[in-house]
Amino acid sequence: MSGSTRSDRPAGRFRKMLDRWSSSQEELHSDELRQDTADVGCTRICDCSDRDIVTVTGTLRAVTLRPRAGVPALEAELFDGSAPLDVVWLGRRSIVGIEPGRRIIASGRIAMNRGRPVLFNPRYELRPVGQE
């Protein structure tokens, strides 16, 4: 019995190594973000519905300045490995630390805008740099 268990271990490790090599960088990053969401106890973005009060976490993919109704608005796309979410700070042109590649935890009420979930003026926490 113990002989077959020992022979299965290298095959399992070898299989994992092959899987990691064959996976794209995007898939690996998505897996890591999904695990981070579970570890922190946040809601997955794909599970968010209109008008839900949620806490989500992920990586900011893009940050842009896009005025809404003549008011400056800083918009960021947050991705947690399951789906993207738009985060919008109205009346802001920039926020220190809000930049592409930064991980954050954001809380607020989900709104749907053109079929995409959005958090307007969320409470947020910047995740420490270097813990990626």
Backbone as a chain_set.jsonl record, in Angstrom:
{"seq": "MSGSTRSDRPAGRFRKMLDRWSSSQEELHSDELRQDTADVGCTRICDCSDRDIVTVTGTLRAVTLRPRAGVPALEAELFDGSAPLDVVWLGRRSIVGIEPGRRIIASGRIAMNRGRPVLFNPRYELRPVGQE", "coords": {"N": [[0.806, -1.201, 0.0], [1.838, 1.313, 0.929], [3.782, 1.693, -0.98], [2.398, 2.235, -3.384], [1.233, 4.662, -2.75], [3.441, 6.33, -2.465], [4.35, 6.343, -5.11], [2.26, 7.683, -6.339], [2.447, 10.294, -5.433], [4.675, 11.74, -6.735], [3.596, 11.807, -9.329], [1.311, 13.343, -8.917], [2.422, 15.79, -8.079], [3.916, 16.347, -10.348], [1.852, 16.614, -12.202], [0.547, 18.903, -11.216], [2.587, 20.759, -11.628], [2.785, 20.696, -14.425], [0.221, 21.627, -15.054], [0.357, 24.257, -14.052], [2.312, 25.32, -15.757], [1.018, 25.142, -18.194], [-1.154, 26.784, -17.89], [-2.457, 30.044, -18.495], [-1.056, 33.265, -17.71], [-3.043, 35.014, -16.907], [-5.09, 33.263, -16.039], [-3.823, 32.097, -13.823], [-3.498, 34.347, -12.185], [-6.183, 35.0, -11.778], [-7.051, 32.732, -10.333], [-5.546, 33.091, -8.013], [-6.618, 35.508, -7.053], [-9.285, 34.735, -6.567], [-8.875, 32.969, -4.46], [-7.866, 34.74, -2.561], [-10.124, 36.321, -2.11], [-11.788, 34.481, -0.814], [-10.225, 33.969, 1.459], [-10.233, 36.446, 2.825], [-12.862, 36.756, 3.375], [-14.759, 38.025, 1.805], [-17.424, 38.977, -0.495], [-17.839, 37.353, -3.608], [-17.496, 38.987, -6.716], [-19.015, 38.091, -8.871], [-21.211, 37.066, -7.574], [-22.658, 39.21, -6.7], [-25.579, 41.234, -6.529], [-27.972, 43.621, -7.816], [-28.473, 46.374, -5.687], [-27.487, 45.107, -3.409], [-25.702, 45.188, -0.324], [-22.347, 45.062, -0.011], [-19.051, 43.666, 0.607], [-16.15, 43.643, -1.124], [-13.144, 42.357, -2.663], [-10.127, 42.78, -4.529], [-8.044, 43.294, -7.438], [-7.111, 46.402, -8.82], [-7.62, 47.007, -12.113], [-7.696, 49.023, -14.086], [-7.551, 52.578, -14.027], [-9.292, 55.523, -14.426], [-10.05, 58.937, -15.305], [-13.166, 60.128, -15.592], [-15.554, 62.263, -16.344], [-18.878, 62.654, -14.983], [-21.963, 63.777, -15.769], [-20.936, 66.395, -15.809], [-19.472, 66.469, -13.473], [-16.387, 65.77, -11.908], [-15.12, 62.435, -11.957], [-13.554, 59.69, -10.606], [-12.797, 56.651, -11.908], [-12.492, 53.147, -11.506], [-11.598, 49.842, -12.452], [-12.315, 46.98, -10.785], [-11.155, 43.746, -10.181], [-11.772, 40.444, -9.218], [-11.157, 37.881, -9.919], [-13.408, 36.508, -10.518], [-15.281, 38.2, -11.746], [-15.578, 41.496, -13.265], [-15.861, 44.734, -11.629], [-17.087, 47.997, -11.461], [-15.729, 50.764, -9.824], [-16.513, 53.837, -8.501], [-15.607, 57.086, -7.69], [-17.177, 59.908, -7.025], [-16.722, 63.368, -7.765], [-14.001, 63.399, -7.435], [-10.697, 63.743, -8.632], [-8.361, 62.392, -8.389], [-6.948, 59.884, -6.231], [-4.745, 59.204, -3.718], [-2.828, 56.303, -3.913], [-4.759, 54.84, -5.25], [-4.424, 53.093, -7.938], [-3.549, 51.343, -10.988], [-3.082, 47.835, -10.582], [-3.021, 47.786, -7.846], [-4.193, 46.284, -4.858], [-7.35, 46.245, -3.277], [-9.866, 46.505, -0.679], [-13.252, 46.962, -0.85], [-16.303, 48.497, 0.182], [-19.84, 48.813, 0.004], [-22.994, 49.764, -1.538], [-24.255, 47.911, -4.178], [-24.867, 48.987, -7.475], [-26.456, 48.695, -10.635], [-25.195, 49.379, -13.79], [-25.656, 49.725, -17.052], [-25.663, 46.939, -17.233], [-23.473, 46.181, -15.755], [-21.975, 45.692, -12.544], [-21.65, 48.31, -10.119], [-19.923, 50.264, -7.711], [-20.548, 53.126, -6.0], [-18.759, 55.778, -4.578], [-17.4, 54.151, -2.499], [-16.585, 52.796, 0.779], [-13.24, 52.116, 1.44], [-10.275, 50.103, 1.617], [-6.868, 50.128, 1.34], [-4.809, 47.493, 0.328], [-1.807, 46.216, 1.755], [1.2, 46.933, 0.003], [3.225, 44.59, -1.692], [2.293, 42.286, -0.585], [1.224, 40.723, -2.455]], "CA": [[0.0, 0.0, 0.0], [2.632, 2.532, 1.019], [4.525, 1.84, -2.23], [1.561, 2.893, -4.389], [1.035, 6.044, -2.324], [4.662, 7.067, -2.791], [4.448, 6.537, -6.558], [1.24, 8.64, -6.741], [2.846, 11.656, -5.07], [5.385, 12.455, -7.795], [2.701, 12.054, -10.457], [0.468, 14.471, -8.53], [3.248, 17.004, -8.129], [4.245, 16.571, -11.75], [0.623, 17.079, -12.843], [0.347, 20.301, -10.805], [3.596, 21.565, -12.291], [2.372, 20.816, -15.824], [-0.956, 22.497, -15.095], [0.799, 25.646, -13.871], [3.015, 25.749, -16.962], [0.095, 25.242, -19.318], [-2.133, 27.839, -17.614], [-2.011, 31.384, -18.856], [-0.788, 34.149, -16.578], [-4.347, 35.546, -16.489], [-5.772, 32.217, -15.272], [-3.136, 31.972, -12.542], [-3.826, 35.534, -11.397], [-7.592, 34.861, -11.391], [-7.116, 31.733, -9.263], [-4.983, 33.708, -6.812], [-7.58, 36.495, -6.568], [-10.433, 34.02, -6.003], [-8.45, 32.449, -3.164], [-7.764, 35.895, -1.672], [-11.495, 36.698, -1.763], [-12.255, 33.518, 0.183], [-9.434, 34.138, 2.683], [-10.603, 37.683, 3.503], [-14.276, 36.657, 3.735], [-15.537, 38.973, 1.008], [-18.343, 38.454, -1.495], [-17.305, 37.315, -4.968], [-18.197, 39.963, -7.537], [-20.013, 37.398, -9.699], [-22.369, 36.773, -6.728], [-23.298, 40.466, -6.301], [-26.812, 41.603, -7.23], [-28.367, 45.014, -7.688], [-28.905, 46.874, -4.379], [-26.845, 44.385, -2.301], [-24.608, 45.836, 0.396], [-21.294, 44.046, -0.094], [-17.628, 43.95, 0.758], [-15.439, 42.889, -2.158], [-11.713, 42.621, -2.743], [-9.531, 42.409, -5.806], [-6.98, 44.135, -7.974], [-7.548, 47.447, -9.74], [-7.047, 46.773, -13.445], [-7.551, 50.292, -14.796], [-8.052, 53.748, -13.299], [-9.455, 56.611, -15.386], [-10.83, 60.11, -14.919], [-14.263, 60.189, -16.544], [-16.616, 63.093, -15.77], [-20.276, 62.213, -15.071], [-22.874, 64.927, -15.648], [-20.158, 67.591, -15.531], [-18.769, 66.336, -12.194], [-15.265, 64.847, -12.061], [-15.346, 61.113, -11.375], [-12.448, 58.757, -10.747], [-13.348, 55.31, -12.103], [-11.518, 52.059, -11.505], [-12.166, 48.507, -12.65], [-11.848, 46.041, -9.769], [-11.322, 42.366, -10.637], [-11.477, 39.506, -8.137], [-10.973, 36.538, -10.458], [-14.695, 35.964, -10.949], [-15.953, 39.167, -12.61], [-15.156, 42.882, -13.007], [-16.784, 45.651, -10.951], [-16.65, 49.39, -11.577], [-15.716, 51.524, -8.576], [-16.544, 55.236, -8.925], [-15.564, 58.112, -6.656], [-17.681, 61.148, -7.619], [-16.114, 64.586, -7.256], [-12.563, 63.202, -7.216], [-9.857, 63.638, -9.828], [-7.361, 61.374, -8.073], [-6.866, 59.461, -4.837], [-3.43, 58.613, -3.489], [-2.861, 54.855, -3.714], [-5.676, 54.205, -6.208], [-3.643, 52.98, -9.174], [-3.61, 49.992, -11.542], [-2.246, 46.832, -9.937], [-3.169, 47.857, -6.394], [-5.293, 45.499, -4.299], [-8.152, 46.977, -2.298], [-11.126, 45.962, -0.176], [-14.224, 48.043, -0.981], [-17.63, 48.189, 0.728], [-20.903, 49.739, -0.359], [-24.197, 49.191, -2.149], [-24.114, 47.651, -5.614], [-25.829, 49.516, -8.441], [-26.189, 48.149, -11.958], [-25.103, 50.417, -14.804], [-25.434, 49.076, -18.353], [-25.432, 45.519, -17.036], [-22.273, 45.938, -14.952], [-22.095, 46.162, -11.16], [-20.889, 49.525, -9.806], [-19.935, 50.795, -6.341], [-20.311, 54.564, -5.995], [-18.178, 56.316, -3.348], [-17.326, 53.096, -1.481], [-15.534, 52.774, 1.798], [-12.215, 51.236, 0.882], [-9.03, 49.887, 2.37], [-5.769, 49.72, 0.466], [-4.068, 46.336, 0.822], [-0.375, 46.524, 1.77], [1.994, 46.621, -1.182], [4.203, 43.544, -1.428], [1.629, 41.081, -0.101], [0.628, 40.058, -3.598]], "C": [[0.847, 1.263, 0.0], [3.434, 2.755, -0.254], [3.702, 2.558, -3.284], [1.322, 4.356, -4.027], [2.253, 6.882, -2.678], [4.751, 7.322, -4.287], [3.402, 7.534, -7.053], [1.674, 10.074, -6.464], [3.626, 12.352, -6.179], [4.483, 12.749, -8.99], [1.798, 13.238, -10.153], [1.221, 15.785, -8.586], [3.589, 17.361, -9.563], [3.039, 17.135, -12.484], [0.365, 18.548, -12.496], [1.329, 21.216, -11.516], [3.226, 21.758, -13.764], [1.169, 21.743, -15.968], [-0.566, 23.964, -14.961], [1.501, 26.16, -15.12], [2.057, 25.957, -18.118], [-0.964, 26.323, -19.106], [-1.566, 29.187, -18.029], [-1.781, 32.196, -17.584], [-2.092, 34.715, -16.027], [-5.107, 34.528, -15.64], [-5.148, 32.063, -13.887], [-3.476, 33.145, -11.629], [-5.276, 35.46, -10.915], [-7.756, 33.861, -10.255], [-6.634, 32.322, -7.942], [-5.962, 34.715, -6.208], [-8.807, 35.826, -5.953], [-10.095, 33.467, -4.62], [-8.37, 33.58, -2.136], [-9.143, 36.343, -1.211], [-12.03, 35.782, -0.674], [-11.533, 33.709, 1.51], [-9.879, 35.352, 3.493], [-12.071, 37.653, 3.937], [-15.154, 37.641, 2.999], [-16.471, 38.234, 0.049], [-17.645, 38.437, -2.849], [-18.134, 38.263, -5.818], [-19.273, 39.292, -8.384], [-21.276, 37.07, -8.907], [-23.123, 38.025, -6.284], [-24.527, 40.742, -7.166], [-27.118, 43.075, -6.974], [-28.933, 45.291, -6.298], [-28.353, 46.098, -3.19], [-25.816, 45.285, -1.634], [-23.533, 44.774, 0.541], [-19.942, 44.591, 0.333], [-16.922, 43.037, -0.225], [-13.959, 43.231, -2.096], [-11.2, 42.171, -4.091], [-8.427, 43.372, -6.182], [-7.579, 45.165, -8.92], [-6.848, 47.229, -11.075], [-6.765, 48.075, -14.179], [-8.146, 51.398, -13.936], [-8.104, 54.897, -14.307], [-10.247, 57.753, -14.762], [-11.901, 60.273, -15.985], [-15.393, 60.995, -15.923], [-18.004, 62.492, -15.988], [-21.149, 63.421, -14.799], [-22.123, 66.192, -15.239], [-19.387, 67.559, -14.222], [-17.577, 65.404, -12.408], [-15.562, 63.517, -11.359], [-14.128, 60.238, -11.662], [-13.051, 57.362, -10.807], [-12.223, 54.297, -12.124], [-12.26, 50.753, -11.757], [-11.506, 47.575, -11.65], [-12.134, 44.626, -10.265], [-10.901, 41.428, -9.526], [-11.259, 38.075, -8.623], [-12.263, 35.928, -10.937], [-15.403, 36.889, -11.943], [-15.4, 40.563, -12.322], [-16.26, 43.68, -12.328], [-16.225, 47.049, -11.135], [-16.775, 50.061, -10.217], [-15.58, 52.993, -8.979], [-16.548, 56.141, -7.702], [-15.974, 59.428, -7.323], [-17.015, 62.348, -6.957], [-14.619, 64.469, -7.0], [-11.842, 63.092, -8.553], [-8.765, 62.593, -9.634], [-7.446, 61.061, -6.582], [-5.514, 58.77, -4.685], [-3.593, 57.119, -3.202], [-3.807, 54.129, -4.642], [-4.974, 54.237, -7.564], [-3.737, 51.544, -9.684], [-2.617, 49.057, -10.848], [-2.385, 46.795, -8.434], [-4.355, 47.007, -5.955], [-6.01, 46.326, -3.25], [-9.3, 46.098, -1.806], [-12.091, 47.142, -0.22], [-15.593, 47.581, -0.478], [-18.623, 49.247, 0.294], [-22.085, 48.998, -0.946], [-23.992, 49.087, -3.653], [-25.24, 48.352, -6.385], [-25.473, 48.867, -9.779], [-26.222, 49.298, -12.955], [-24.715, 49.745, -16.116], [-25.039, 47.61, -18.198], [-24.201, 45.164, -16.222], [-22.492, 46.433, -13.53], [-21.163, 47.353, -10.903], [-21.017, 49.817, -8.317], [-19.617, 52.28, -6.444], [-19.822, 54.983, -4.612], [-18.078, 55.271, -2.229], [-16.37, 53.447, -0.357], [-14.497, 51.807, 1.255], [-11.0, 51.173, 1.794], [-7.984, 49.435, 1.367], [-5.06, 48.535, 1.099], [-2.579, 46.685, 0.787], [0.335, 46.08, 0.495], [3.007, 45.535, -0.792], [3.594, 42.288, -0.861], [0.885, 40.389, -1.213], [1.284, 38.73, -3.709]], "O": [[0.629, 2.17, -0.803], [3.742, 3.9, -0.585], [4.23, 3.4, -4.01], [1.221, 5.202, -4.916], [2.117, 8.016, -3.138], [5.178, 8.399, -4.702], [3.616, 8.175, -8.082], [1.293, 10.982, -7.204], [3.271, 13.473, -6.543], [4.587, 13.814, -9.6], [1.541, 14.058, -11.035], [0.704, 16.782, -9.089], [3.557, 18.529, -9.948], [3.185, 18.04, -13.306], [0.009, 19.342, -13.366], [0.968, 22.309, -11.954], [3.342, 22.865, -14.29], [1.107, 22.548, -16.896], [-1.096, 24.817, -15.672], [1.31, 27.314, -15.505], [2.259, 26.854, -18.937], [-1.611, 26.736, -20.068], [-0.364, 29.436, -17.93], [-2.267, 31.837, -16.512], [-2.234, 34.878, -14.815], [-5.705, 34.894, -14.628], [-5.861, 31.916, -12.894], [-3.715, 32.957, -10.437], [-5.569, 35.817, -9.774], [-8.512, 34.107, -9.316], [-7.228, 32.087, -6.89], [-6.121, 34.77, -4.989], [-9.317, 36.288, -4.933], [-10.929, 33.495, -3.716], [-8.757, 33.404, -0.981], [-9.319, 36.706, -0.048], [-12.654, 36.245, 0.281], [-12.151, 33.622, 2.571], [-9.9, 35.295, 4.722], [-12.477, 38.449, 4.783], [-16.193, 38.052, 3.517], [-16.327, 37.034, -0.185], [-16.944, 39.384, -3.203], [-19.352, 38.333, -5.655], [-20.34, 39.87, -8.591], [-22.32, 36.818, -9.508], [-24.119, 37.923, -5.569], [-24.515, 40.513, -8.375], [-26.593, 43.686, -6.043], [-29.766, 44.537, -5.795], [-28.715, 46.4, -2.053], [-25.134, 46.058, -2.307], [-23.762, 43.719, 1.133], [-19.725, 45.801, 0.409], [-17.069, 41.816, -0.174], [-13.569, 44.262, -1.548], [-11.774, 41.282, -4.721], [-7.943, 44.153, -5.362], [-8.451, 44.842, -9.728], [-5.62, 47.264, -11.151], [-5.723, 48.221, -14.818], [-9.117, 51.184, -13.211], [-7.108, 55.211, -14.958], [-11.011, 57.557, -13.817], [-11.59, 60.526, -17.149], [-16.119, 60.485, -15.069], [-18.28, 61.9, -17.031], [-21.082, 64.018, -13.724], [-22.612, 66.971, -14.421], [-18.709, 68.532, -13.89], [-17.731, 64.351, -13.027], [-16.181, 63.492, -10.296], [-13.725, 60.07, -12.813], [-13.734, 56.933, -9.876], [-11.151, 54.541, -12.676], [-13.402, 50.581, -11.331], [-10.287, 47.398, -11.662], [-13.242, 44.343, -10.72], [-9.822, 41.574, -8.952], [-11.186, 37.153, -7.81], [-12.249, 34.945, -11.677], [-16.052, 36.416, -12.876], [-14.82, 40.794, -11.262], [-17.44, 43.348, -12.437], [-15.023, 47.266, -10.982], [-17.798, 49.941, -9.544], [-14.655, 53.36, -9.704], [-17.373, 55.992, -6.801], [-15.205, 59.997, -8.098], [-16.774, 62.353, -5.75], [-14.029, 65.367, -6.399], [-12.316, 62.436, -9.48], [-8.301, 61.983, -10.597], [-7.944, 61.858, -5.787], [-5.188, 57.856, -5.442], [-4.394, 56.722, -2.355], [-3.682, 52.917, -4.816], [-4.937, 55.264, -8.242], [-3.979, 50.625, -8.901], [-1.478, 49.428, -10.567], [-1.908, 45.854, -7.799], [-5.4, 47.01, -6.605], [-5.386, 47.015, -2.443], [-9.653, 45.095, -2.426], [-11.786, 48.209, 0.313], [-15.991, 46.435, -0.682], [-18.294, 50.431, 0.224], [-22.175, 47.773, -0.866], [-23.607, 50.054, -4.311], [-26.405, 48.31, -5.989], [-24.314, 48.531, -10.02], [-27.161, 50.094, -12.967], [-23.595, 49.261, -16.273], [-24.192, 47.102, -18.932], [-23.91, 43.986, -16.016], [-23.119, 47.472, -13.322], [-20.038, 47.396, -11.403], [-22.084, 49.64, -7.73], [-18.545, 52.657, -6.917], [-20.399, 54.593, -3.597], [-18.607, 55.479, -1.137], [-15.472, 54.275, -0.511], [-14.849, 50.783, 0.67], [-10.747, 52.058, 2.61], [-8.194, 48.47, 0.632], [-4.741, 48.569, 2.288], [-2.136, 47.383, -0.126], [0.094, 44.988, -0.018], [3.571, 45.564, 0.302], [4.305, 41.301, -0.667], [0.011, 39.559, -0.959], [0.959, 37.953, -4.607]]}, "num_chains": 1, "name": "protein.A"}
